[in-house]
Every structure is written in structure tokens, then in C-alpha cells.
Amino acid sequence: MTDGVAIGAEAGDDARRAALAAEADALRPELHRYAARLVGSVIDGEDVVQDAFARAFTRIGAISPGTPLRPWLFRIVHNRAIDALRQRRTRRSEPLETAYALADAGTVDPEDAVMRQEAVRFAVARFAELPVPQRSTVILKDVLGESLADIAALLELSVDAVKAHLARGRARLRSMSETQSEVPRPASAEALNFAALFNAQDWAALRRLLAEDVRLRQARRPEISGAAQVGRFFTYYAEYPRVGVEPARLEGREILLVSDEPAGIPAYFMLLEWRDGRIIMIRDHRYATYVMDGAVVTHAARPGEP
């Protein structure tokens, strides 16, 4: 893991924050790629990155001069992802508490381009089937291309242990069948109504769907709340190049897939939360299109389809 930007010895708090903000923004897609595969969800992976950045900025004053920011940020994201896994308490792989038992040191398969291509192609959820150390080493090596030494430093393991976890993780991934998509399900009435109003650009009607305590969350933007403030969200879309939305599903959750028009190419998605027929949360990924990396989206069943 290359060091990248480091905090200078003479840097003041403003300079430290500026350096951290620039490096965090540049690394965000890589950090999400790692976090999403570690927690097994592109949606939860973005939450991990958001939370990790918030924590990083509260700790900026404690960074020693000369500290490289890239590995420091990866460590915070890694620790936050592990915290998220512990909070979830249910894993499809080995129990988290015992997952870091040292693997037998052994020879690792040759590091070839084919293995990396296969790892990148695997759906995010597949990585959750690996024990955490295997998951981390495979993601860092075969998805992000980090060196064994850098992986060992990040995970606080020996290089031999990293090699063993990598070999076992690769073997388990090879043994898995191809990803199965979700069975198409009909879209909810709320999602269909939102999509129809959005595609008709009936912004006034969409504003009437907002709860008074609605919140809007976007990557690289401060969270805002309240119907009056969040209502401006639709004003911005009225000024952007036109896009269309359609109901779909991702990781068992209903989303609104956003596509450029007229090409109709999916670019990102929105995630809405509802209460009593009103929207209480909009999570819009317009500024975080990297969240689609590894996402397995299922389009909603059309009327008349089984």
C-alpha cells in the first residue's frame, strides 16, 4: 500500500484537515470497494466509509507528523467494518470472534492476472461467505492489488499468515458457484408512484410526499433534514441533465435505479425509507457512483410476469 499523502511536521489544523479531505476524497472509491466486500453489502459499505471519515476527522489532531494518510484511512475503515460485523452478530462464515485464528503457513498459489480478474468479478455478497482474514486478504490482494507486506501491516499479521489466508480464501472463492440473482418481485406501490412522478418531473407532487422530519443523505455532502430543505433536492434534479428512475432490488432492499436518458444506462441508485406513506429518508448516490461497483441489481417484475 503506497504511502501517498503524509501529514507535514509544520502543518496546522486547517492544513491537516485539507490534506485529509483531499486524500479521503481521492481514496473513497477504493475504500468503499474494500468495505463493501468486507461487510458483504455495497449499501452498508458506504455507511462504513461515511462513519469512518467522520471518525477520521475527529482524530486529525492526534496524527503524528509524517504519518501517511492512505494506510491510516484504510485502518480506520477496516476497524469500522469489523465493528459493523460484530454489531450484526450473524455471519454466514466462521464466527467473527474466532476468525482470526492463525492459518497454517503454507505455499500460496501463483499471483496471476486470472485470479485477480475472477475476484473483481465476484459479487460483493460472495465475499461475506469467507472468514474475515481470508476475506480481507483476498480483497486487498486480488481486488485492490496491495502487496503482501502492506496487507500484513494493515491486518497486523505475519506475511506467512497473509499468504496462508490468501491461499485458503482464493480456494474457497473458486469452489463457489456463480452468483444467483434475486427472483424478480413486483415493485411496491410507493416506489411505482415515486418513479412515475419523478419521470414526469412532477416535483411539486414529490415534495408533498416528504415527511416533515425527512432527511437527505448524499456522499460528499452534509446531511440535511426537514421537508423545506430536502425539497430543494428535486429542484436540483430539475436543473440536471435528465435522468429516469425505475424500481429494482439490491441486496434484498427496494431501490430506485437511476439511468441516464436517453441511453438508459444505469448509473447509480436511490434508497428511500417510508413511514405512513411519507418519505422519511432519501439516500441518493449521485455523487458516489462507485457504490454500483459489484452491485447485483434485479429489476422489478413487470405487471403480468410471475
FENFENPE-V412820 format. One record per run of one state. SS is the DSSP state (h for helix, s for strand, l for the rest). FROM is the first residue (numbers start at 1). TO is the last residue. Records with the same first field share a line. If there is no record, write none. Layout:
SS: FROM-TO  FROM-TO
This chain:
l: 1-5  7-12  40-41  59-59  63-67  89-95  99-112  122-123  128-131  144-147  156-158  176-185  187-188  200-202  208-209  219-223  226-226  231-231  240-242  251-252  261-264  276-277  285-288  293-296  300-300  302-306
s: 6-6  68-68  186-186  210-218  224-225  243-250  253-260  265-275  278-284  297-299  301-301
h: 13-39  42-58  60-62  69-88  96-98  113-121  124-127  132-143  148-155  159-175  189-199  203-207  227-230  232-239  289-292
